[in-house]
Amino acid sequence: MDPVSNPLVSLLDKLRGMSVWIEITTEDCTYYYGPFSDEAEAEQLKGHYIADLQKEGAKKIQALVKKMRQPQSLTVTRTPSGARS
């Protein structure tokens, strides 16, 4: 059985507070979108978020779909020195 579709793995992820998120980084910010029900749903929607950021003029866009706990902030901006705030 595929571990992603295994109900026991899904239950354990929920108990640990894990869910599927899209993490998109640009030269200025990191954005988190989610949570999604599974990786396939996130992959299907990822392009829409990238297109929106491109329309807003974002540069150097990289996107990952990953399981993680809910981020503390959905948008993390970087200061000119490169530090996150």
Number of C-alpha atoms within 10 A of each C-alpha: 5 7 9 11 10 10 11 11 13 17 12 11 16 12 9 11 12 17 19 22 25 23 19 20 21 18 13 17 17 19 19 21 19 15 17 17 12 17 16 12 13 20 16 9 13 19 12 11 16 18 12 11 16 14 9 9 8 16 12 9 15 12 18 14 21 15 17 15 15 16 14 8 11 12 16 16 17 15 11 8 6 11 8 12 10
